[in-house]
């Protein structure tokens, strides 16, 4: 199972991902895709405590290496959680066939908390892409998203 978390900048996508991480996860890289793996869970992105982390730390062309990761997931009987703009495109969605969870809200509070300096043009582009992305589940907050991810993972591997 592949799970993709989408939402406007600042809604808490990275917070969800960081809450899925376990200190004992192995940090790995296939091509341009960095990820953390333990057991049947893969958390995609680079999490290093910087202002913009997660998938924002991956190359803009990381999607060209998605096949390597999908093969890895199949051979390891693992599922992956992805977030954000790098994976919110038709190439990824077509190849990975993810379950999509959309965190609703404009993210203004989250951006203010971290002192984000993203331009209004950037925010508008992301907001438009999020609006155009169909979701399997819509949740009201990052906390609700974390619960939904855990529920999906538990159901898949029960």
Buried (B, 14 or more C-beta within 10 A) or exposed (E): BBBBBBBBBBBBBBBBBBBBBEEEBEEEEBBBBBBBBBEBBBBBBBBEEEEEBBBBBBEEEBBEBBEBBBEBBEEEEBBBBBBBBBBBEEEBBEBBEBBBBBBBBBBBEBBEEEEBEEEEEEBEEBBEBBEEBEBEBBBEBBBBBBEBBEEBBEEEEE
